[in-house]
Amino acid sequence: MTGELLSMTGIEKAFGGVPALSGATLAIAPAEIMGLIGQNGAGKSTMIKILNGACARDSGAITFGGQVWTAASPQAAQRAGVSTIFQELNLIPFRSVTENIYLGRELRRFAGLLNWRAMNAGARNLLRRFDIEIDVTQPLGHYSTAIQQMVAIARAVSFDARLVIMDEPTSSLDDAEVAVLLRTVRQLKSEGVSVLFVTHKMDELAQVCDRVTVMRDGQTVAVLPARDSDKLQLVASMLGRDLADVRRSGATAFTKAAAIGEELLDVANVAIAPRVSDASLAIRKGEIVGLAGLLGSGRTETARAVFGADMAARGAIRFNGTATRFRSPQEAIAAGMGFCSEDRKVEGIIPDMSVADNLALALMPALKRSGLLDEAAQRRVVERYIKSIGIKCAGPDQKIRELSGGNQQKVLLARWLAMNPKLLILDEPTRGIDVGAKAEIQALIRDAANNGLGVLMISSELEEIVEGADRVFVLRDGRTVQELARDDITETAVMKAMAHGASVSSQDTAA
């Protein structure tokens, strides 16, 4: 097309001999919102890193604004008009909101003194574009993940950017905040700024994008109009499958439970300051229980209390027939629990360690012989799970940071499955993961439940809860307000409980 702001053609990149990009292309016009989609490992993140200077391409050509483009670093790219908002927040939690927004370009008065009045006023004005009214002098870490995400977006758009790259910007936002973000994206377009919008949420593409670029296996396989493209057509392009096959396969890989056993966990009237006041739920062996609720409803806090990561102020917890109150995650693990955290980058993987060491991390004490790690036994376990759950990697010794998000999540699932737990807690198990990897992980979860594992699944995606859970407990403002059995689980029922609540007794949850 003519009049391109950005043109990337024939882009090649390999890591450790493994191709990440093979002749990939991307073109964005001035004032265009371009969607970028593809399965994890398709090459989206590598394309972004090459564009913003985080890594160098092996070959290919890039022009930006009609000029040959090579950025030595993300900072250099930002100065030249390309700002990037990464999926994993790149902010400093112990510094104030203002300091994070003005980091590296502080305003100064006479004698080089910082002009805090001007910077605080500027930070407040920026955030008002997103309908955010907060104390900008407070440390960023005092605020929720959603607020931190909005601060990152405000910082990025505050530069004089001609292209803003947003990598999964809505993954930590609730519906109201998503609406504000999308409105801001449209505002950027109206001001002549182009946006590269990377997402796995199909609904957002039609709402905000002009066109969509689809990547698969390191190549660009389609460029389609966003508003006229069927969601399943986009899925079929990502998977490289016939559209009719995709329509038959459905949205998820969840199936109904094979068999439900005896009660495994009962949580009654638990309170965890300051957010949870009265949470109750129950799980049986072989059952997937969904824990639903809006952002801030207390889902993660409740799960952390069950796992011993946070202490409950009151309430009762019974696990495997015994009243208990774990004082640490170590005690919960020893009793037969596993926990996949919401933030796999911070609380899950150890990025500079290998796939093998990450997978066997929890199992290592059991693999020691006379105080030394039995490396041969570790290798057998790791290779078995790499094969059985389909972890795509160059080998057990590959650094886990080099894997796609979906494959990193598989490693974390394998870490706990190798422990043969009785209960597995999954906090947002498919967040930021494409539809193909999501289906594979959902199938792994159901297979584990069919083998008798109890699963507590927290998800912000109603579709995943409705289609995947055998039972659902809904939290609202720190209280369990509704229990839904399999035949009663619908998006409407869950949303009504989130919005309006309904009483549910601890006796009901134990039934």
Residue pairs with C-beta under 8 A, 6 or more apart in sequence:
1 27
1 29
3 29
3 30
4 27
4 28
4 29
4 63
5 28
5 29
5 30
5 32
5 64
5 65
5 162
5 163
5 194
6 26
6 27
6 28
6 51
6 62
6 63
6 64
6 69
6 163
6 194
7 26
7 27
7 61
7 62
7 63
7 64
8 24
8 25
8 26
8 27
8 47
8 50
8 51
8 60
8 61
8 62
9 25
9 60
9 61
9 62
10 23
10 24
10 25
10 59
10 60
10 61
11 21
11 23
11 24
11 25
11 26
11 47
11 50
11 57
11 59
11 60
11 62
12 19
12 21
12 22
12 23
12 24
12 57
12 58
12 59
12 60
13 19
13 20
13 21
13 43
13 46
13 50
13 55
13 57
13 58
14 20
14 58
15 402
16 394
16 398
16 402
17 394
18 394
19 218
20 43
20 46
20 218
21 43
21 46
21 47
21 50
21 57
21 218
21 219
22 217
22 218
22 219
23 60
23 219
24 43
24 47
24 60
24 215
24 218
24 219
24 220
25 220
26 34
26 36
26 47
26 51
26 196
26 213
26 220
27 223
28 34
28 163
28 194
28 196
29 194
30 162
30 192
30 194
31 189
31 190
31 192
31 193
31 194
32 189
32 194
32 195
32 210
32 211
33 185
33 186
33 189
33 194
33 195
33 197
33 208
33 209
33 210
34 194
34 195
34 196
34 197
34 209
34 210
34 211
34 212
34 213
35 197
35 198
35 199
35 204
35 205
35 209
35 211
35 212
35 213
35 226
36 44
36 47
36 196
36 197
36 198
36 199
36 212
36 213
36 215
37 44
37 198
37 199
37 200
37 205
37 212
37 213
37 214
37 215
37 234
37 238
37 434
38 44
38 214
38 215
38 216
38 238
38 434
39 216
39 238
39 239
39 404
39 406
39 434
39 435
39 436
39 437
40 404
40 405
40 406
40 407
40 433
40 434
40 436
40 437
41 217
41 392
41 403
41 404
41 406
41 407
42 215
42 216
42 217
42 218
42 238
42 434
43 215
43 217
43 218
43 219
44 167
44 198
44 215
45 167
46 55
46 218
47 215
48 54
48 84
48 165
48 167
48 196
48 198
49 55
50 56
50 57
50 62
51 62
51 69
51 71
51 77
51 82
51 165
52 71
52 74
52 77
52 78
52 82
52 84
52 165
53 70
53 71
53 72
53 73
53 74
53 75
53 76
53 77
54 73
54 74
61 68
62 68
62 69
62 70
63 69
64 80
64 81
64 82
64 162
64 163
65 81
65 162
69 80
71 77
71 80
71 82
74 84
75 104
77 83
77 84
78 84
78 159
78 161
81 160
81 161
81 162
81 163
82 161
82 162
82 163
82 164
82 165
83 156
83 157
83 159
83 161
83 163
83 164
83 165
84 156
84 164
84 165
84 167
85 152
85 153
85 156
85 164
85 165
85 166
85 167
85 169
86 152
86 167
87 167
87 168
87 169
87 171
87 198
87 432
88 345
89 145
89 148
89 149
89 152
90 152
91 100
91 140
91 148
91 151
91 152
91 155
92 99
92 100
92 103
92 140
93 139
93 140
93 141
93 148
94 139
94 140
94 141
95 103
95 139
95 140
96 136
96 137
96 138
96 139
96 140
97 123
97 127
97 134
97 135
97 136
97 137
97 138
97 139
97 140
97 143
97 151
98 116
98 119
98 120
98 122
98 123
98 136
98 137
100 140
100 151
100 155
101 119
101 122
101 123
101 126
101 136
101 151
101 154
101 155
101 158
102 119
102 122
102 123
103 155
106 114
106 119
107 114
107 115
107 118
107 119
107 122
108 114
108 115
109 115
120 136
120 137
122 158
123 136
123 154
124 133
124 136
126 154
126 155
126 157
126 158
127 133
127 134
127 136
127 150
127 151
127 154
129 154
129 157
129 184
129 187
130 150
130 153
130 154
130 180
130 181
130 184
131 180
132 147
132 150
132 154
134 143
134 147
140 148
140 151
141 148
143 151
144 295
144 296
145 172
146 172
146 173
146 174
146 177
146 295
148 172
149 169
149 172
149 173
149 177
150 173
150 177
150 180
150 181
153 166
153 169
153 181
153 184
156 164
157 164
157 184
157 188
157 193
161 193
162 193
162 194
163 193
163 194
163 195
163 196
164 188
164 193
164 194
164 195
164 196
165 195
165 196
165 198
166 185
166 195
166 196
166 197
166 198
167 198
168 198
168 199
168 200
168 432
169 181
169 197
169 199
170 177
170 178
170 181
170 182
170 199
170 201
170 204
171 431
171 432
173 181
173 295
174 294
174 295
174 460
177 295
178 204
182 204
182 207
182 208
185 195
185 197
185 208
186 208
188 195
189 195
197 204
197 205
197 208
197 209
199 205
200 432
200 433
200 434
200 435
200 438
202 231
202 234
202 235
203 231
205 212
205 226
205 229
205 234
206 226
206 227
206 229
206 231
208 226
209 226
210 225
210 226
211 223
211 224
211 225
211 226
212 222
212 223
212 224
212 225
212 226
212 229
212 234
213 220
213 222
213 223
214 220
214 221
214 222
214 223
214 224
214 234
214 237
214 238
215 221
215 238
216 237
216 238
216 239
216 240
217 240
221 237
221 240
222 237
224 233
224 234
224 237
232 243
232 246
232 247
233 243
235 246
235 435
236 242
236 243
236 245
236 246
238 434
238 435
238 436
239 246
239 435
239 436
249 439
250 467
251 463
251 467
252 438
252 439
252 442
252 463
252 464
252 467
252 468
253 438
253 439
253 440
253 442
253 443
253 446
254 288
254 442
254 443
254 445
254 446
254 464
254 467
254 468
255 446
256 470
256 486
257 286
257 287
257 288
257 446
257 449
257 450
257 470
258 286
258 450
259 286
259 450
260 284
260 285
260 286
260 287
260 470
261 284
261 285
261 286
261 287
261 452
262 284
262 285
263 282
263 283
263 284
263 285
263 318
263 321
263 510
264 283
264 284
264 285
264 287
264 319
264 320
264 422
264 423
264 454
265 281
265 282
265 283
265 306
265 317
265 318
265 319
265 320
265 423
265 454
265 456
266 282
266 316
266 317
266 318
266 509
266 510
267 279
267 280
267 281
267 282
267 302
267 306
267 315
267 316
267 317
267 509
268 280
268 315
268 316
268 317
268 506
268 509
268 510
269 278
269 279
269 280
269 314
269 315
269 316
269 506
270 276
270 278
270 279
270 280
270 302
270 305
270 312
270 314
270 315
270 316
270 317
271 277
271 278
271 279
271 312
271 313
271 314
271 315
272 279
272 298
272 301
272 302
272 304
272 305
272 310
272 311
272 312
272 313
273 313
275 296
275 298
275 301
275 478
276 298
276 301
276 302
276 305
276 475
276 478
276 479
277 477
277 478
277 479
278 315
278 478
278 479
278 480
279 298
279 302
279 305
279 315
279 475
279 478
279 479
279 480
280 473
280 480
280 504
280 505
280 506
280 509
281 289
281 291
281 302
281 456
281 473
281 480
281 483
281 509
282 289
282 471
282 509
282 510
282 511
283 289
283 423
283 454
283 455
283 456
284 454
285 422
285 452
285 453
285 454
286 449
286 450
286 451
286 452
286 453
286 454
287 449
287 454
287 455
287 470
287 471
288 445
288 446
288 449
288 455
288 457
288 468
288 469
288 470
289 454
289 455
289 456
289 457
289 469
289 470
289 471
289 472
289 473
290 457
290 458
290 459
290 465
290 468
290 469
290 471
290 472
290 473
290 489
291 299
291 302
291 303
291 456
291 457
291 458
291 472
291 473
291 475
292 299
292 459
292 462
292 465
292 472
292 473
292 474
292 475
292 494
292 497
292 498
293 299
293 474
293 475
293 476
293 498
294 476
294 498
295 460
297 475
297 476
297 477
297 478
297 498
298 475
298 477
298 478
298 479
299 427
299 458
299 475
300 342
300 427
300 458
301 310
302 475
303 339
303 425
303 427
303 456
303 458
304 310
305 311
305 312
305 317
306 317
306 319
306 326
306 332
306 337
306 425
306 456
307 326
307 329
307 332
307 337
307 339
307 425
308 326
308 327
308 328
308 329
308 330
308 331
308 332
309 328
309 329
309 339
311 325
311 327
312 325
316 323
317 323
317 324
317 325
318 324
319 335
319 336
319 337
319 423
320 335
320 336
320 422
324 335
326 332
326 335
329 339
332 339
333 362
333 419
335 422
336 420
336 421
336 422
336 423
337 421
337 422
337 423
337 424
337 425
338 362
338 415
338 416
338 417
338 419
338 421
338 423
338 424
338 425
339 416
339 424
339 425
339 427
340 348
340 409
340 412
340 413
340 416
340 424
340 425
340 426
340 427
340 429
341 347
341 348
341 427
342 427
342 428
342 431
342 458
344 405
344 408
344 409
344 412
345 351
348 408
348 412
349 358
349 400
349 401
349 408
349 411
349 412
350 357
350 358
350 361
350 400
351 399
351 400
351 401
352 399
352 401
353 399
353 400
354 396
354 397
354 398
354 399
354 400
355 382
355 386
355 391
355 393
355 395
355 396
355 397
355 398
355 399
355 400
355 403
355 411
356 378
356 379
356 382
356 396
356 397
358 400
358 411
358 412
358 415
359 381
359 382
359 385
359 386
359 396
359 411
359 414
359 415
359 418
360 367
360 378
360 381
360 382
360 415
360 418
361 415
362 415
362 416
362 418
362 419
363 378
363 381
363 415
363 418
363 419
364 373
364 378
367 373
367 374
367 377
367 378
367 381
368 374
379 396
381 418
382 396
383 396
385 391
385 414
385 417
385 418
386 393
386 396
386 414
389 410
389 413
389 414
389 417
389 444
390 410
390 440
391 403
391 407
391 410
391 411
391 414
392 403
392 404
392 407
393 402
393 403
393 407
394 402
400 408
400 411
403 411
404 437
405 432
405 433
405 437
406 433
406 434
406 436
406 437
406 438
406 440
406 441
407 437
409 429
409 430
409 433
409 437
409 441
410 437
410 440
410 441
410 444
413 429
413 441
413 444
413 445
416 424
417 424
417 448
421 453
422 453
422 454
423 453
423 454
423 455
423 456
424 448
424 453
424 454
424 455
424 456
425 455
425 456
425 458
426 445
426 455
426 456
426 457
426 458
427 458
428 458
428 459
428 460
429 441
429 445
429 457
429 459
430 437
430 438
430 441
430 442
430 459
430 461
430 464
431 460
433 441
442 464
442 468
445 455
445 457
445 468
446 468
448 455
449 455
457 464
457 465
457 468
457 469
459 465
459 468
462 491
462 494
462 495
463 491
465 472
465 489
465 494
466 472
466 489
466 490
466 491
466 494
469 486
469 489
470 486
471 483
471 484
471 485
471 486
471 489
472 482
472 483
472 484
472 489
472 494
473 480
473 482
473 483
473 484
473 504
473 509
474 480
474 481
474 482
474 483
474 484
474 494
474 497
474 498
475 481
476 497
476 498
476 501
477 501
479 501
480 504
480 509
481 497
481 501
481 502
481 503
481 504
482 493
482 494
482 497
482 501
482 502
482 504
483 504
483 508
483 509
484 493
484 494
484 497
496 502
